[in-house]
């Protein structure tokens, strides 16, 4: 994580102390973007389809995702 610039490691004492340099939200955004680019060619649809085909997405998850996408459309 230190090499990626996500944390700072203070090694001035016997115990290493780590400090976050990016927020959890920033980290999730960067990692999610990388995952979509590398594995799904920037296609969120393909990502969700792979989870659904692998039985990792429930009907409840689908309803929540649908509701979320509808709320995004309303914002535009």
N, CA, C and O atoms as a Tripos MOL2 file, in Angstrom:
@<TRIPOS>MOLECULE
protein
  304   303    76     0     0
PROTEIN
NO_CHARGES

@<TRIPOS>ATOM
      1 N           0.8190   -1.1860    0.0000 N.3       1 UNK1
      2 CA          0.0000    0.0000    0.0000 C.3       1 UNK1
      3 C           0.8720    1.2620    0.0000 C.2       1 UNK1
      4 O           0.5330    2.2570   -0.6400 O.2       1 UNK1
      5 N           1.9840    1.2110    0.7140 N.am      2 UNK2
      6 CA          2.8760    2.3730    0.7590 C.3       2 UNK2
      7 C           3.4460    2.6680   -0.6280 C.2       2 UNK2
      8 O           3.5790    3.8260   -1.0230 O.2       2 UNK2
      9 N           3.7840    1.5920   -1.3690 N.am      3 UNK3
     10 CA          4.3350    1.7960   -2.7130 C.3       3 UNK3
     11 C           3.3050    2.4160   -3.6560 C.2       3 UNK3
     12 O           3.6700    3.1440   -4.5790 O.2       3 UNK3
     13 N           2.0310    2.1330   -3.4320 N.am      4 UNK4
     14 CA          0.9650    2.6950   -4.2650 C.3       4 UNK4
     15 C           0.6080    4.1160   -3.8470 C.2       4 UNK4
     16 O          -0.1730    4.7810   -4.5270 O.2       4 UNK4
     17 N           1.1650    4.5860   -2.7460 N.am      5 UNK5
     18 CA          0.8830    5.9420   -2.2960 C.3       5 UNK5
     19 C          -0.3900    6.0650   -1.4820 C.2       5 UNK5
     20 O          -0.8760    7.1730   -1.2570 O.2       5 UNK5
     21 N          -0.9370    4.9440   -1.0370 N.am      6 UNK6
     22 CA         -2.1780    4.9760   -0.2640 C.3       6 UNK6
     23 C          -1.9270    5.2210    1.2240 C.2       6 UNK6
     24 O          -2.7850    5.7560    1.9250 O.2       6 UNK6
     25 N          -0.7530    4.8280    1.6950 N.am      7 UNK7
     26 CA         -0.4070    5.0270    3.1040 C.3       7 UNK7
     27 C           1.0270    5.5290    3.2160 C.2       7 UNK7
     28 O           1.8470    5.3480    2.3160 O.2       7 UNK7
     29 N           1.2990    6.1650    4.3490 N.am      8 UNK8
     30 CA          2.6600    6.5890    4.6700 C.3       8 UNK8
     31 C           3.1400    5.7150    5.8210 C.2       8 UNK8
     32 O           2.4050    5.5000    6.7850 O.2       8 UNK8
     33 N           4.3440    5.2200    5.7300 N.am      9 UNK9
     34 CA          4.9110    4.3880    6.7810 C.3       9 UNK9
     35 C           6.0510    5.1440    7.4640 C.2       9 UNK9
     36 O           7.0600    5.4680    6.8360 O.2       9 UNK9
     37 N           5.8770    5.4170    8.7420 N.am     10 UNK10
     38 CA          6.9090    6.0830    9.5510 C.3      10 UNK10
     39 C           7.7450    4.9910   10.2090 C.2      10 UNK10
     40 O           7.2590    4.2560   11.0680 O.2      10 UNK10
     41 N           8.9960    4.8930    9.8000 N.am     11 UNK11
     42 CA          9.8890    3.8580   10.3090 C.3      11 UNK11
     43 C          10.9790    4.4390   11.2140 C.2      11 UNK11
     44 O          12.0420    3.8410   11.3780 O.2      11 UNK11
     45 N          10.7090    5.5980   11.7920 N.am     12 UNK12
     46 CA         11.7310    6.2490   12.6150 C.3      12 UNK12
     47 C          11.8750    5.6110   13.9910 C.2      12 UNK12
     48 O          12.8590    5.8610   14.6880 O.2      12 UNK12
     49 N          10.9180    4.7980   14.3850 N.am     13 UNK13
     50 CA         11.0090    4.0930   15.6630 C.3      13 UNK13
     51 C          11.0240    2.5960   15.4050 C.2      13 UNK13
     52 O          10.9540    2.1470   14.2610 O.2      13 UNK13
     53 N          11.1160    1.8340   16.4830 N.am     14 UNK14
     54 CA         11.1220    0.3850   16.3320 C.3      14 UNK14
     55 C           9.8120   -0.1540   15.7860 C.2      14 UNK14
     56 O           9.7800   -1.1900   15.1230 O.2      14 UNK14
     57 N           8.7460    0.5540   16.0700 N.am     15 UNK15
     58 CA          7.4230    0.1740   15.5930 C.3      15 UNK15
     59 C           7.0710    1.0240   14.3730 C.2      15 UNK15
     60 O           7.2080    2.2470   14.3990 O.2      15 UNK15
     61 N           6.6240    0.3760   13.3220 N.am     16 UNK16
     62 CA          6.1900    1.1110   12.1290 C.3      16 UNK16
     63 C           4.7970    1.6870   12.3700 C.2      16 UNK16
     64 O           3.9010    0.9940   12.8520 O.2      16 UNK16
     65 N           4.6280    2.9640   12.0270 N.am     17 UNK17
     66 CA          3.3250    3.6140   12.1410 C.3      17 UNK17
     67 C           2.8410    3.9700   10.7360 C.2      17 UNK17
     68 O           3.5660    4.5660    9.9400 O.2      17 UNK17
     69 N           1.6080    3.5910   10.4600 N.am     18 UNK18
     70 CA          1.0270    3.8300    9.1410 C.3      18 UNK18
     71 C          -0.0580    4.8980    9.2260 C.2      18 UNK18
     72 O          -0.8550    4.9210   10.1640 O.2      18 UNK18
     73 N          -0.0730    5.7780    8.2290 N.am     19 UNK19
     74 CA         -1.0670    6.8330    8.1420 C.3      19 UNK19
     75 C          -1.6700    6.8090    6.7450 C.2      19 UNK19
     76 O          -0.9550    6.7650    5.7450 O.2      19 UNK19
     77 N          -2.9970    6.8380    6.6940 N.am     20 UNK20
     78 CA         -3.6830    6.8460    5.4010 C.3      20 UNK20
     79 C          -3.4300    8.1660    4.6860 C.2      20 UNK20
     80 O          -3.5040    9.2320    5.2960 O.2      20 UNK20
     81 N          -3.1330    8.0930    3.3960 N.am     21 UNK21
     82 CA         -2.9290    9.2820    2.5720 C.3      21 UNK21
     83 C          -4.1170    9.5540    1.6540 C.2      21 UNK21
     84 O          -4.2490   10.6490    1.1080 O.2      21 UNK21
     85 N          -4.9760    8.5530    1.4880 N.am     22 UNK22
     86 CA         -6.1930    8.7110    0.7020 C.3      22 UNK22
     87 C          -7.3650    8.1910    1.5260 C.2      22 UNK22
     88 O          -7.2000    7.3240    2.3850 O.2      22 UNK22
     89 N          -8.5430    8.7290    1.2560 N.am     23 UNK23
     90 CA         -9.7330    8.2800    1.9780 C.3      23 UNK23
     91 C         -10.1640    6.9060    1.4670 C.2      23 UNK23
     92 O          -9.7510    6.4710    0.3920 O.2      23 UNK23
     93 N         -10.9830    6.2460    2.2410 N.am     24 UNK24
     94 CA        -11.5030    4.9460    1.8350 C.3      24 UNK24
     95 C         -12.2940    5.0780    0.5330 C.2      24 UNK24
     96 O         -12.2030    4.2250   -0.3500 O.2      24 UNK24
     97 N         -13.0660    6.1510    0.4270 N.am     25 UNK25
     98 CA        -13.8730    6.3900   -0.7740 C.3      25 UNK25
     99 C         -12.9810    6.5800   -2.0090 C.2      25 UNK25
    100 O         -13.2770    6.0340   -3.0720 O.2      25 UNK25
    101 N         -11.8950    7.3490   -1.8770 N.am     26 UNK26
    102 CA        -10.9650    7.5520   -2.9910 C.3      26 UNK26
    103 C         -10.3210    6.2360   -3.4090 C.2      26 UNK26
    104 O         -10.1660    5.9590   -4.5990 O.2      26 UNK26
    105 N          -9.9480    5.4250   -2.4160 N.am     27 UNK27
    106 CA         -9.3210    4.1330   -2.6950 C.3      27 UNK27
    107 C         -10.2870    3.2080   -3.4250 C.2      27 UNK27
    108 O          -9.9120    2.5680   -4.4070 O.2      27 UNK27
    109 N         -11.5370    3.1340   -2.9470 N.am     28 UNK28
    110 CA        -12.5300    2.2720   -3.5900 C.3      28 UNK28
    111 C         -12.7830    2.7090   -5.0280 C.2      28 UNK28
    112 O         -12.9030    1.8720   -5.9230 O.2      28 UNK28
    113 N         -12.8630    4.0100   -5.2500 N.am     29 UNK29
    114 CA        -13.0840    4.5280   -6.6010 C.3      29 UNK29
    115 C         -11.9400    4.1210   -7.5310 C.2      29 UNK29
    116 O         -12.1740    3.6540   -8.6460 O.2      29 UNK29
    117 N         -10.7100    4.3000   -7.0670 N.am     30 UNK30
    118 CA         -9.5510    3.9630   -7.8970 C.3      30 UNK30
    119 C          -9.4900    2.4620   -8.1840 C.2      30 UNK30
    120 O          -9.2540    2.0590   -9.3230 O.2      30 UNK30
    121 N          -9.7000    1.6440   -7.1690 N.am     31 UNK31
    122 CA         -9.6300    0.1960   -7.3560 C.3      31 UNK31
    123 C         -10.7910   -0.3070   -8.2010 C.2      31 UNK31
    124 O         -10.6110   -1.1940   -9.0360 O.2      31 UNK31
    125 N         -11.9810    0.2490   -7.9920 N.am     32 UNK32
    126 CA        -13.1340   -0.1420   -8.7990 C.3      32 UNK32
    127 C         -12.9420    0.2040  -10.2650 C.2      32 UNK32
    128 O         -13.2820   -0.5820  -11.1490 O.2      32 UNK32
    129 N         -12.3970    1.3800  -10.5120 N.am     33 UNK33
    130 CA        -12.1270    1.8030  -11.8800 C.3      33 UNK33
    131 C         -11.1080    0.8780  -12.5380 C.2      33 UNK33
    132 O         -11.2830    0.4740  -13.6880 O.2      33 UNK33
    133 N         -10.0550    0.5460  -11.8190 N.am     34 UNK34
    134 CA         -9.0260   -0.3550  -12.3360 C.3      34 UNK34
    135 C          -9.6110   -1.7240  -12.6490 C.2      34 UNK34
    136 O          -9.3060   -2.3090  -13.6880 O.2      34 UNK34
    137 N         -10.4570   -2.2400  -11.7480 N.am     35 UNK35
    138 CA        -11.0920   -3.5400  -11.9650 C.3      35 UNK35
    139 C         -11.9490   -3.5230  -13.2260 C.2      35 UNK35
    140 O         -11.8570   -4.4300  -14.0540 O.2      35 UNK35
    141 N         -12.7780   -2.4980  -13.3740 N.am     36 UNK36
    142 CA        -13.6250   -2.4020  -14.5710 C.3      36 UNK36
    143 C         -12.8010   -2.3040  -15.8410 C.2      36 UNK36
    144 O         -13.1310   -2.9340  -16.8460 O.2      36 UNK36
    145 N         -11.7300   -1.5180  -15.8080 N.am     37 UNK37
    146 CA        -10.8910   -1.3460  -16.9980 C.3      37 UNK37
    147 C         -10.1750   -2.6290  -17.3820 C.2      37 UNK37
    148 O         -10.1770   -3.0230  -18.5490 O.2      37 UNK37
    149 N          -9.5610   -3.2850  -16.3980 N.am     38 UNK38
    150 CA         -8.7380   -4.4530  -16.6910 C.3      38 UNK38
    151 C          -9.5510   -5.6980  -17.0180 C.2      38 UNK38
    152 O          -9.2090   -6.4380  -17.9410 O.2      38 UNK38
    153 N         -10.6210   -5.9340  -16.2740 N.am     39 UNK39
    154 CA        -11.3230   -7.2060  -16.4270 C.3      39 UNK39
    155 C         -12.5930   -7.1290  -17.2650 C.2      39 UNK39
    156 O         -13.0230   -8.1310  -17.8360 O.2      39 UNK39
    157 N         -13.1960   -5.9410  -17.3410 N.am     40 UNK40
    158 CA        -14.4910   -5.8610  -18.0070 C.3      40 UNK40
    159 C         -14.5400   -4.7860  -19.0860 C.2      40 UNK40
    160 O         -15.6230   -4.3900  -19.5180 O.2      40 UNK40
    161 N         -13.3810   -4.3120  -19.5240 N.am     41 UNK41
    162 CA        -13.2750   -3.3250  -20.6000 C.3      41 UNK41
    163 C         -14.2090   -2.1290  -20.3620 C.2      41 UNK41
    164 O         -14.8900   -1.6640  -21.2760 O.2      41 UNK41
    165 N         -14.2230   -1.6460  -19.1210 N.am     42 UNK42
    166 CA        -15.0070   -0.4770  -18.6890 C.3      42 UNK42
    167 C         -16.5130   -0.6980  -18.7430 C.2      42 UNK42
    168 O         -17.2670    0.2740  -18.7990 O.2      42 UNK42
    169 N         -16.9710   -1.9400  -18.7270 N.am     43 UNK43
    170 CA        -18.3910   -2.2350  -18.8230 C.3      43 UNK43
    171 C         -18.9480   -2.6890  -17.4710 C.2      43 UNK43
    172 O         -18.6940   -3.8090  -17.0280 O.2      43 UNK43
    173 N         -19.7050   -1.8070  -16.8280 N.am     44 UNK44
    174 CA        -20.3650   -2.1670  -15.5700 C.3      44 UNK44
    175 C         -21.3830   -3.2790  -15.8200 C.2      44 UNK44
    176 O         -21.5790   -4.1500  -14.9720 O.2      44 UNK44
    177 N         -22.0270   -3.2440  -16.9840 N.am     45 UNK45
    178 CA        -23.0080   -4.2770  -17.3320 C.3      45 UNK45
    179 C         -22.3530   -5.6530  -17.3600 C.2      45 UNK45
    180 O         -22.9110   -6.6120  -16.8280 O.2      45 UNK45
    181 N         -21.1880   -5.7600  -17.9680 N.am     46 UNK46
    182 CA        -20.4840   -7.0430  -18.0220 C.3      46 UNK46
    183 C         -20.0700   -7.5020  -16.6280 C.2      46 UNK46
    184 O         -20.1100   -8.6950  -16.3280 O.2      46 UNK46
    185 N         -19.6740   -6.5640  -15.7820 N.am     47 UNK47
    186 CA        -19.2980   -6.8910  -14.4060 C.3      47 UNK47
    187 C         -20.4840   -7.4850  -13.6520 C.2      47 UNK47
    188 O         -20.3650   -8.5430  -13.0340 O.2      47 UNK47
    189 N         -21.6260   -6.8020  -13.7050 N.am     48 UNK48
    190 CA        -22.8230   -7.2880  -13.0160 C.3      48 UNK48
    191 C         -23.2800   -8.6120  -13.6020 C.2      48 UNK48
    192 O         -23.6820   -9.5100  -12.8620 O.2      48 UNK48
    193 N         -23.2240   -8.7470  -14.9270 N.am     49 UNK49
    194 CA        -23.6130   -9.9950  -15.5790 C.3      49 UNK49
    195 C         -22.7530  -11.1590  -15.1010 C.2      49 UNK49
    196 O         -23.2610  -12.2600  -14.8860 O.2      49 UNK49
    197 N         -21.4630  -10.9240  -14.9350 N.am     50 UNK50
    198 CA        -20.5840  -12.0090  -14.4690 C.3      50 UNK50
    199 C         -20.9360  -12.4200  -13.0380 C.2      50 UNK50
    200 O         -20.8820  -13.6030  -12.7010 O.2      50 UNK50
    201 N         -21.2910  -11.4550  -12.2030 N.am     51 UNK51
    202 CA        -21.7030  -11.7840  -10.8370 C.3      51 UNK51
    203 C         -23.0300  -12.5400  -10.8360 C.2      51 UNK51
    204 O         -23.2130  -13.4860  -10.0710 O.2      51 UNK51
    205 N         -23.9540  -12.1140  -11.7010 N.am     52 UNK52
    206 CA        -25.2570  -12.7640  -11.7640 C.3      52 UNK52
    207 C         -25.1140  -14.2000  -12.2590 C.2      52 UNK52
    208 O         -25.7180  -15.1160  -11.7000 O.2      52 UNK52
    209 N         -24.3230  -14.3950  -13.2970 N.am     53 UNK53
    210 CA        -24.1260  -15.7440  -13.8420 C.3      53 UNK53
    211 C         -23.4340  -16.6520  -12.8410 C.2      53 UNK53
    212 O         -23.6490  -17.8640  -12.8380 O.2      53 UNK53
    213 N         -22.6060  -16.0650  -11.9950 N.am     54 UNK54
    214 CA        -21.9250  -16.8390  -10.9620 C.3      54 UNK54
    215 C         -22.7640  -17.0030   -9.7080 C.2      54 UNK54
    216 O         -22.2810  -17.5150   -8.6980 O.2      54 UNK54
    217 N         -24.0200  -16.5710   -9.7650 N.am     55 UNK55
    218 CA        -24.9710  -16.6770   -8.6460 C.3      55 UNK55
    219 C         -24.5120  -15.9040   -7.4120 C.2      55 UNK55
    220 O         -24.8020  -16.2990   -6.2820 O.2      55 UNK55
    221 N         -23.7880  -14.7900   -7.6330 N.am     56 UNK56
    222 CA        -23.3040  -13.9670   -6.5280 C.3      56 UNK56
    223 C         -24.1830  -12.7440   -6.2960 C.2      56 UNK56
    224 O         -23.9470  -11.9750   -5.3650 O.2      56 UNK56
    225 N         -25.2060  -12.5630   -7.1500 N.am     57 UNK57
    226 CA        -26.1060  -11.4220   -7.0360 C.3      57 UNK57
    227 C         -27.5180  -11.9540   -6.8030 C.2      57 UNK57
    228 O         -28.0290  -12.7460   -7.5950 O.2      57 UNK57
    229 N         -28.1350  -11.5180   -5.7230 N.am     58 UNK58
    230 CA        -29.4890  -11.9690   -5.4040 C.3      58 UNK58
    231 C         -30.5280  -11.0630   -6.0680 C.2      58 UNK58
    232 O         -30.1940  -10.0020   -6.5950 O.2      58 UNK58
    233 N         -31.7640  -11.4850   -6.0350 N.am     59 UNK59
    234 CA        -32.8540  -10.6630   -6.5560 C.3      59 UNK59
    235 C         -32.9490   -9.3550   -5.7720 C.2      59 UNK59
    236 O         -33.2540   -8.3060   -6.3400 O.2      59 UNK59
    237 N         -32.6910   -9.4220   -4.4810 N.am     60 UNK60
    238 CA        -32.6910   -8.2120   -3.6460 C.3      60 UNK60
    239 C         -31.6040   -7.2530   -4.1330 C.2      60 UNK60
    240 O         -31.8420   -6.0490   -4.2360 O.2      60 UNK60
    241 N         -30.4150   -7.7780   -4.4310 N.am     61 UNK61
    242 CA        -29.3180   -6.9490   -4.9550 C.3      61 UNK61
    243 C         -29.7200   -6.2850   -6.2690 C.2      61 UNK61
    244 O         -29.4210   -5.1120   -6.4940 O.2      61 UNK61
    245 N         -30.3960   -7.0350   -7.1330 N.am     62 UNK62
    246 CA        -30.8280   -6.5020   -8.4220 C.3      62 UNK62
    247 C         -31.8260   -5.3640   -8.2250 C.2      62 UNK62
    248 O         -31.7290   -4.3350   -8.8920 O.2      62 UNK62
    249 N         -32.7870   -5.5410   -7.3130 N.am     63 UNK63
    250 CA        -33.7560   -4.4790   -7.0320 C.3      63 UNK63
    251 C         -33.0570   -3.2320   -6.4910 C.2      63 UNK63
    252 O         -33.3600   -2.1150   -6.9090 O.2      63 UNK63
    253 N         -32.1160   -3.4260   -5.5560 N.am     64 UNK64
    254 CA        -31.3790   -2.2830   -4.9950 C.3      64 UNK64
    255 C         -30.5890   -1.5610   -6.0780 C.2      64 UNK64
    256 O         -30.5660   -0.3310   -6.1120 O.2      64 UNK64
    257 N         -29.9460   -2.3080   -6.9560 N.am     65 UNK65
    258 CA        -29.1760   -1.7120   -8.0400 C.3      65 UNK65
    259 C         -30.0910   -0.9570   -9.0010 C.2      65 UNK65
    260 O         -29.7690    0.1470   -9.4410 O.2      65 UNK65
    261 N         -31.2190   -1.5530   -9.3170 N.am     66 UNK66
    262 CA        -32.1840   -0.9040  -10.1970 C.3      66 UNK66
    263 C         -32.6780    0.4110   -9.5890 C.2      66 UNK66
    264 O         -32.7470    1.4310  -10.2760 O.2      66 UNK66
    265 N         -33.0210    0.3810   -8.2980 N.am     67 UNK67
    266 CA        -33.4730    1.5990   -7.6200 C.3      67 UNK67
    267 C         -32.3790    2.6630   -7.6180 C.2      67 UNK67
    268 O         -32.6550    3.8480   -7.8070 O.2      67 UNK67
    269 N         -31.1450    2.2350   -7.4050 N.am     68 UNK68
    270 CA        -30.0260    3.1800   -7.3910 C.3      68 UNK68
    271 C         -29.8400    3.8180   -8.7700 C.2      68 UNK68
    272 O         -29.6580    5.0300   -8.8810 O.2      68 UNK68
    273 N         -29.8860    2.9990   -9.8100 N.am     69 UNK69
    274 CA        -29.7170    3.5350  -11.1650 C.3      69 UNK69
    275 C         -30.8460    4.5010  -11.5310 C.2      69 UNK69
    276 O         -30.6120    5.5100  -12.1950 O.2      69 UNK69
    277 N         -32.0630    4.1910  -11.0970 N.am     70 UNK70
    278 CA        -33.1830    5.1010  -11.3470 C.3      70 UNK70
    279 C         -32.9760    6.4290  -10.6300 C.2      70 UNK70
    280 O         -33.3100    7.4850  -11.1670 O.2      70 UNK70
    281 N         -32.4210    6.3790   -9.4110 N.am     71 UNK71
    282 CA        -32.1700    7.6360   -8.6840 C.3      71 UNK71
    283 C         -31.1020    8.4620   -9.3840 C.2      71 UNK71
    284 O         -31.1570    9.6910   -9.3490 O.2      71 UNK71
    285 N         -30.1340    7.8160  -10.0190 N.am     72 UNK72
    286 CA        -29.1090    8.5420  -10.7700 C.3      72 UNK72
    287 C         -29.7120    9.2230  -11.9920 C.2      72 UNK72
    288 O         -29.3350   10.3440  -12.3340 O.2      72 UNK72
    289 N         -30.6480    8.5450  -12.6480 N.am     73 UNK73
    290 CA        -31.3040    9.1430  -13.8160 C.3      73 UNK73
    291 C         -32.0610   10.4010  -13.4350 C.2      73 UNK73
    292 O         -32.1010   11.3620  -14.2020 O.2      73 UNK73
    293 N         -32.6600   10.4000  -12.2570 N.am     74 UNK74
    294 CA        -33.4310   11.5600  -11.7970 C.3      74 UNK74
    295 C         -32.5280   12.7630  -11.5330 C.2      74 UNK74
    296 O         -32.9640   13.9080  -11.6520 O.2      74 UNK74
    297 N         -31.2720   12.5030  -11.1770 N.am     75 UNK75
    298 CA        -30.3230   13.5860  -10.8910 C.3      75 UNK75
    299 C         -29.9070   14.3380  -12.1540 C.2      75 UNK75
    300 O         -29.5230   15.5050  -12.0810 O.2      75 UNK75
    301 N         -29.9800   13.6870  -13.2950 N.am     76 UNK76
    302 CA        -29.5120   14.3030  -14.5540 C.3      76 UNK76
    303 C         -30.4240   15.3450  -15.0350 C.2      76 UNK76
    304 O         -30.1720   15.9540  -16.0750 O.2      76 UNK76
@<TRIPOS>BOND
     1     1     2 1
     2     2     3 1
     3     3     4 2
     4     3     5 am
     5     5     6 1
     6     6     7 1
     7     7     8 2
     8     7     9 am
     9     9    10 1
    10    10    11 1
    11    11    12 2
    12    11    13 am
    13    13    14 1
    14    14    15 1
    15    15    16 2
    16    15    17 am
    17    17    18 1
    18    18    19 1
    19    19    20 2
    20    19    21 am
    21    21    22 1
    22    22    23 1
    23    23    24 2
    24    23    25 am
    25    25    26 1
    26    26    27 1
    27    27    28 2
    28    27    29 am
    29    29    30 1
    30    30    31 1
    31    31    32 2
    32    31    33 am
    33    33    34 1
    34    34    35 1
    35    35    36 2
    36    35    37 am
    37    37    38 1
    38    38    39 1
    39    39    40 2
    40    39    41 am
    41    41    42 1
    42    42    43 1
    43    43    44 2
    44    43    45 am
    45    45    46 1
    46    46    47 1
    47    47    48 2
    48    47    49 am
    49    49    50 1
    50    50    51 1
    51    51    52 2
    52    51    53 am
    53    53    54 1
    54    54    55 1
    55    55    56 2
    56    55    57 am
    57    57    58 1
    58    58    59 1
    59    59    60 2
    60    59    61 am
    61    61    62 1
    62    62    63 1
    63    63    64 2
    64    63    65 am
    65    65    66 1
    66    66    67 1
    67    67    68 2
    68    67    69 am
    69    69    70 1
    70    70    71 1
    71    71    72 2
    72    71    73 am
    73    73    74 1
    74    74    75 1
    75    75    76 2
    76    75    77 am
    77    77    78 1
    78    78    79 1
    79    79    80 2
    80    79    81 am
    81    81    82 1
    82    82    83 1
    83    83    84 2
    84    83    85 am
    85    85    86 1
    86    86    87 1
    87    87    88 2
    88    87    89 am
    89    89    90 1
    90    90    91 1
    91    91    92 2
    92    91    93 am
    93    93    94 1
    94    94    95 1
    95    95    96 2
    96    95    97 am
    97    97    98 1
    98    98    99 1
    99    99   100 2
   100    99   101 am
   101   101   102 1
   102   102   103 1
   103   103   104 2
   104   103   105 am
   105   105   106 1
   106   106   107 1
   107   107   108 2
   108   107   109 am
   109   109   110 1
   110   110   111 1
   111   111   112 2
   112   111   113 am
   113   113   114 1
   114   114   115 1
   115   115   116 2
   116   115   117 am
   117   117   118 1
   118   118   119 1
   119   119   120 2
   120   119   121 am
   121   121   122 1
   122   122   123 1
   123   123   124 2
   124   123   125 am
   125   125   126 1
   126   126   127 1
   127   127   128 2
   128   127   129 am
   129   129   130 1
   130   130   131 1
   131   131   132 2
   132   131   133 am
   133   133   134 1
   134   134   135 1
   135   135   136 2
   136   135   137 am
   137   137   138 1
   138   138   139 1
   139   139   140 2
   140   139   141 am
   141   141   142 1
   142   142   143 1
   143   143   144 2
   144   143   145 am
   145   145   146 1
   146   146   147 1
   147   147   148 2
   148   147   149 am
   149   149   150 1
   150   150   151 1
   151   151   152 2
   152   151   153 am
   153   153   154 1
   154   154   155 1
   155   155   156 2
   156   155   157 am
   157   157   158 1
   158   158   159 1
   159   159   160 2
   160   159   161 am
   161   161   162 1
   162   162   163 1
   163   163   164 2
   164   163   165 am
   165   165   166 1
   166   166   167 1
   167   167   168 2
   168   167   169 am
   169   169   170 1
   170   170   171 1
   171   171   172 2
   172   171   173 am
   173   173   174 1
   174   174   175 1
   175   175   176 2
   176   175   177 am
   177   177   178 1
   178   178   179 1
   179   179   180 2
   180   179   181 am
   181   181   182 1
   182   182   183 1
   183   183   184 2
   184   183   185 am
   185   185   186 1
   186   186   187 1
   187   187   188 2
   188   187   189 am
   189   189   190 1
   190   190   191 1
   191   191   192 2
   192   191   193 am
   193   193   194 1
   194   194   195 1
   195   195   196 2
   196   195   197 am
   197   197   198 1
   198   198   199 1
   199   199   200 2
   200   199   201 am
   201   201   202 1
   202   202   203 1
   203   203   204 2
   204   203   205 am
   205   205   206 1
   206   206   207 1
   207   207   208 2
   208   207   209 am
   209   209   210 1
   210   210   211 1
   211   211   212 2
   212   211   213 am
   213   213   214 1
   214   214   215 1
   215   215   216 2
   216   215   217 am
   217   217   218 1
   218   218   219 1
   219   219   220 2
   220   219   221 am
   221   221   222 1
   222   222   223 1
   223   223   224 2
   224   223   225 am
   225   225   226 1
   226   226   227 1
   227   227   228 2
   228   227   229 am
   229   229   230 1
   230   230   231 1
   231   231   232 2
   232   231   233 am
   233   233   234 1
   234   234   235 1
   235   235   236 2
   236   235   237 am
   237   237   238 1
   238   238   239 1
   239   239   240 2
   240   239   241 am
   241   241   242 1
   242   242   243 1
   243   243   244 2
   244   243   245 am
   245   245   246 1
   246   246   247 1
   247   247   248 2
   248   247   249 am
   249   249   250 1
   250   250   251 1
   251   251   252 2
   252   251   253 am
   253   253   254 1
   254   254   255 1
   255   255   256 2
   256   255   257 am
   257   257   258 1
   258   258   259 1
   259   259   260 2
   260   259   261 am
   261   261   262 1
   262   262   263 1
   263   263   264 2
   264   263   265 am
   265   265   266 1
   266   266   267 1
   267   267   268 2
   268   267   269 am
   269   269   270 1
   270   270   271 1
   271   271   272 2
   272   271   273 am
   273   273   274 1
   274   274   275 1
   275   275   276 2
   276   275   277 am
   277   277   278 1
   278   278   279 1
   279   279   280 2
   280   279   281 am
   281   281   282 1
   282   282   283 1
   283   283   284 2
   284   283   285 am
   285   285   286 1
   286   286   287 1
   287   287   288 2
   288   287   289 am
   289   289   290 1
   290   290   291 1
   291   291   292 2
   292   291   293 am
   293   293   294 1
   294   294   295 1
   295   295   296 2
   296   295   297 am
   297   297   298 1
   298   298   299 1
   299   299   300 2
   300   299   301 am
   301   301   302 1
   302   302   303 1
   303   303   304 2
@<TRIPOS>SUBSTRUCTURE
     1 UNK1         2 RESIDUE 1 A UNK
     2 UNK2         6 RESIDUE 1 A UNK
     3 UNK3        10 RESIDUE 1 A UNK
     4 UNK4        14 RESIDUE 1 A UNK
     5 UNK5        18 RESIDUE 1 A UNK
     6 UNK6        22 RESIDUE 1 A UNK
     7 UNK7        26 RESIDUE 1 A UNK
     8 UNK8        30 RESIDUE 1 A UNK
     9 UNK9        34 RESIDUE 1 A UNK
    10 UNK10       38 RESIDUE 1 A UNK
    11 UNK11       42 RESIDUE 1 A UNK
    12 UNK12       46 RESIDUE 1 A UNK
    13 UNK13       50 RESIDUE 1 A UNK
    14 UNK14       54 RESIDUE 1 A UNK
    15 UNK15       58 RESIDUE 1 A UNK
    16 UNK16       62 RESIDUE 1 A UNK
    17 UNK17       66 RESIDUE 1 A UNK
    18 UNK18       70 RESIDUE 1 A UNK
    19 UNK19       74 RESIDUE 1 A UNK
    20 UNK20       78 RESIDUE 1 A UNK
    21 UNK21       82 RESIDUE 1 A UNK
    22 UNK22       86 RESIDUE 1 A UNK
    23 UNK23       90 RESIDUE 1 A UNK
    24 UNK24       94 RESIDUE 1 A UNK
    25 UNK25       98 RESIDUE 1 A UNK
    26 UNK26      102 RESIDUE 1 A UNK
    27 UNK27      106 RESIDUE 1 A UNK
    28 UNK28      110 RESIDUE 1 A UNK
    29 UNK29      114 RESIDUE 1 A UNK
    30 UNK30      118 RESIDUE 1 A UNK
    31 UNK31      122 RESIDUE 1 A UNK
    32 UNK32      126 RESIDUE 1 A UNK
    33 UNK33      130 RESIDUE 1 A UNK
    34 UNK34      134 RESIDUE 1 A UNK
    35 UNK35      138 RESIDUE 1 A UNK
    36 UNK36      142 RESIDUE 1 A UNK
    37 UNK37      146 RESIDUE 1 A UNK
    38 UNK38      150 RESIDUE 1 A UNK
    39 UNK39      154 RESIDUE 1 A UNK
    40 UNK40      158 RESIDUE 1 A UNK
    41 UNK41      162 RESIDUE 1 A UNK
    42 UNK42      166 RESIDUE 1 A UNK
    43 UNK43      170 RESIDUE 1 A UNK
    44 UNK44      174 RESIDUE 1 A UNK
    45 UNK45      178 RESIDUE 1 A UNK
    46 UNK46      182 RESIDUE 1 A UNK
    47 UNK47      186 RESIDUE 1 A UNK
    48 UNK48      190 RESIDUE 1 A UNK
    49 UNK49      194 RESIDUE 1 A UNK
    50 UNK50      198 RESIDUE 1 A UNK
    51 UNK51      202 RESIDUE 1 A UNK
    52 UNK52      206 RESIDUE 1 A UNK
    53 UNK53      210 RESIDUE 1 A UNK
    54 UNK54      214 RESIDUE 1 A UNK
    55 UNK55      218 RESIDUE 1 A UNK
    56 UNK56      222 RESIDUE 1 A UNK
    57 UNK57      226 RESIDUE 1 A UNK
    58 UNK58      230 RESIDUE 1 A UNK
    59 UNK59      234 RESIDUE 1 A UNK
    60 UNK60      238 RESIDUE 1 A UNK
    61 UNK61      242 RESIDUE 1 A UNK
    62 UNK62      246 RESIDUE 1 A UNK
    63 UNK63      250 RESIDUE 1 A UNK
    64 UNK64      254 RESIDUE 1 A UNK
    65 UNK65      258 RESIDUE 1 A UNK
    66 UNK66      262 RESIDUE 1 A UNK
    67 UNK67      266 RESIDUE 1 A UNK
    68 UNK68      270 RESIDUE 1 A UNK
    69 UNK69      274 RESIDUE 1 A UNK
    70 UNK70      278 RESIDUE 1 A UNK
    71 UNK71      282 RESIDUE 1 A UNK
    72 UNK72      286 RESIDUE 1 A UNK
    73 UNK73      290 RESIDUE 1 A UNK
    74 UNK74      294 RESIDUE 1 A UNK
    75 UNK75      298 RESIDUE 1 A UNK
    76 UNK76      302 RESIDUE 1 A UNK
